[in-house]
Amino acid sequence: MAEGHIVAGRQFRTKTDYEAALRDKKKIDKICSEYDLKNPEAVLELYGKLKAGDYRFETMVGNDFDDKIYELSERQKDGKESSKEGRKKQGRVKGKKVQKKGNAATDGKNSVSLEDLDKEMQREVAAQLKARDRRRKLLVALCTAGAVLCFGYFGVYYYLAEKTDNDYSQLADLKNSDALANTSTEETLVVRGQEEEIELPDVLDEYKTLYNKNRRLIGWLKIDDTIIDYPVMQTTNNEYYLDHNFNQEKDNNGSIFMDKDCMAWPRSQNLILYGHHMRSGKMFGDLEKYAKESYYQEHSIIQFDTIYEKGTYQVMYVFRTKVLKENEIAFKYYQFIDANSGEEFNSYMKEMEGMSLYDTGVTAGYGDDLLTLSTCDHSQTDGRFVVVAKRVQ
């Protein structure tokens, strides 16, 4: 450091800082010539102007003068309340000085350390730094906890997804198993709207083991070259299998299930199957791919067996719709199970043809068996994505 770079007892490293200090010294000399610092009123007036920022300094020479005026002004005040008010003003004036020092440091002209401040300001700055450090640690802790919860959630999600895949893979292996095939499956069923009981046909051999494992099994749905290869369940309401799997365990994937009002035997004209639109693609998560005609062309055949008979279906209509209010008068695909006449059947076909996203060229007549696959359509409120197929074998 050059010995000549000294102004008012302060040393400066660079010529630029030294020249700034000289400017501050010149400004201070001018102020002193204008104000009688022995006059209390003059001191308070000068203090007010410094506080208001009428005089600005570039270096520690100016800050030293600012401190001097502040101390002189404090001596003019008496009583405890004046002392408290003085400390508030000190915080404001000192805060400005710290800001100015910070600006000087940013400009590369000066650097400020904690030791340059008085003890009260040191304590205040230390308290603020401590509070900031606590906030930082709290934020880090919260972020860490959030990350752990997220990883935990995804870990459980993928574990359950893997478990579900394994469970359905094992169920598929049981399709042709005879492990429980010899258990009696004889039942009688009261036909809807009739009083007489009819005897059900035998359960197909390939489904006997699965049926005896869970008597709510009603069939099996499969579409080649897709993830859709699932047992189909049915119970007395349409809520249970929204969040239960084949093993009757709670499962957010739910199961593919047949509408409670449909009959596998004697067969309803239209069998409606529901499944969740899972983002993972499971259940009916991939059904929306039928929105593209090219996908339909590669997956036009659907295999759906009830536990009593096998069936092959060809896709006929693909459309988007929504669940309507009960009092709305409009075609509601989810209420079409049996047509009472050929005219009613043709009306239903015309409605679905009008909504279909493309023309498959496949048509159906009164007496044909239909299969409807339904899932949620996230593109609209209460939306549904529907694929309707006609039995061809």
Sequence and secondary structure as in RCSB ss.txt:
>XXXX:A:sequence
MAEGHIVAGRQFRTKTDYEAALRDKKKIDKICSEYDLKNPEAVLELYGKLKAGDYRFETMVGNDFDDKIYELSER
QKDGKESSKEGRKKQGRVKGKKVQKKGNAATDGKNSVSLEDLDKEMQREVAAQLKARDRRRKLLVALCTAGAVLC
FGYFGVYYYLAEKTDNDYSQLADLKNSDALANTSTEETLVVRGQEEEIELPDVLDEYKTLYNKNRRLIGWLKIDD
TIIDYPVMQTTNNEYYLDHNFNQEKDNNGSIFMDKDCMAWPRSQNLILYGHHMRSGKMFGDLEKYAKESYYQEHS
IIQFDTIYEKGTYQVMYVFRTKVLKENEIAFKYYQFIDANSGEEFNSYMKEMEGMSLYDTGVTAGYGDDLLTLST
CDHSQTDGRFVVVAKRVQ
>XXXX:A:secstr
  TT EETTEE SSHHHHHHHHHHHHHHHHHHHHS TTSHHHHHHHHHHHHHTSS  SSHHHHHHHHHHHHHHHH
T  HHHHHHHHHHHHHHHHHHHHHHHHHHHHTTS    GGGS HHHHHHHHHHHHHHHHHHHHHHHHHHHHHHHH
HHHHHHHHHHHHHHHHHHHHHHHTTT  SSTTS    EEE TT  SEEE     HHHHHHHHH TTEEEEEE TT
SS EEEEE  SSSSGGGSB TTS B TT  EEE TT  BTTB SEEEEE  B TTSTBTTTGGGGGSHHHHHHS 
EEEEEESS   EEEEEEEEEEE   TT  S  GGG S  SSHHHHHHHHHHHHHH SS  S    TT  EEEEEE
EETTSTTEEEEEEEEE  
